[in-house]
Amino acid sequence: ATAGAVALGTLVVFGIGAAGVDEARALRGREPWLAPGCFWSGWEAATITFCERRVCAVVVEPANAYSNAAFALAGAHVVRRHWRRQRHLMPFGVFLIAQAAASFFFHASATFVGEYVDVLTMFFISA
């Protein structure tokens, strides 16, 4: 499958539909966070957009990226609390930490690779 087909499949799975695809295509070429001199220049832009304005910085969507700290802290709390007794709950904590890391990477970069890692992690956890 081509990268475009994978991206389109990702959009359809998450119910974004044709309007989201058209919006993503319309934004092509207007990605200031991928401009020469920006940290993520040279990477392919993500196909999914969110309401936070993307900026030319190491962390492109700061609010979305840093909000994942809550998931990481919750996961660490679950792992720490259930380390000795209820070990069957530990994978839930590990999954929270993994999803937080993947989502942070996606929102920090706003790249197709970050989007793919984020969605792949969600699919893996839900499988």
C-alpha positions, 0 to 999 in steps of 0.5 A: 500500500502506498503512503497515501492509501494508508493515510486515507485509510487512517482518515476513514477509520477515524470517521474524518471522511472526504471533508477531512481529506479535502481539507488536508489536501488544501493545506498542502504547501502551506505548512509553516512548521515544515518550511526551510529552517524549521526543526521538522523541515524535510518531513512529510506533513500529517494528513490529519489536522487539529484546531491548534495552530501549528508553529515553526518550533521543535514542538509544533502543537504545544498544547496537544503535545504537552497534554499527553503528560497526563496520560504518561503520569496516569500510566506510571501511577498504574504501573507503580501502584500495581507492581507487586500485587495486581500485576494483571493491571500493569499492561494498562499502565504500559499502554497508557505510557506508550500511547502518551509517547506516540501521541506526543511525537505526533503532536510535536512533529505534525508529520506523517510518520508521527501520525502513523506511529500515533495511529498504529499505537492506538490500533495495537492497544485496541487489538 
